[in-house]
Amino acid sequence: MDDLSEDPAEDFKEMIAYTDKADAIDDMEMLFAELKDVTKQILGPCPKVLSQWYKDHKRVRKEQAATAWARRKEEKAAAREFNAGVAAMQQ
């Protein structure tokens, strides 16, 4: 999308073609979810000698996931604000 055309309608149609490809992404998300389940089955239960280590590891991973989620939420809000500004300029 480096080269925008003079016609915003054509640009919009081109972007819709990209979003249509999101269906394949949805399918891949489903496959990755299945892969996570298979990985857990293969891994099996945690050995007792690693119980505390595993508990700490899960806590850290949960904190990292929360931080990443918060960052994505902020980025989405910034994008919405930016898009609203662009839309206002186009009116």
Secondary structure as UniProt FT lines:
FT   HELIX           8..20
FT   HELIX           22..43
FT   HELIX           48..50
FT   HELIX           51..90
//
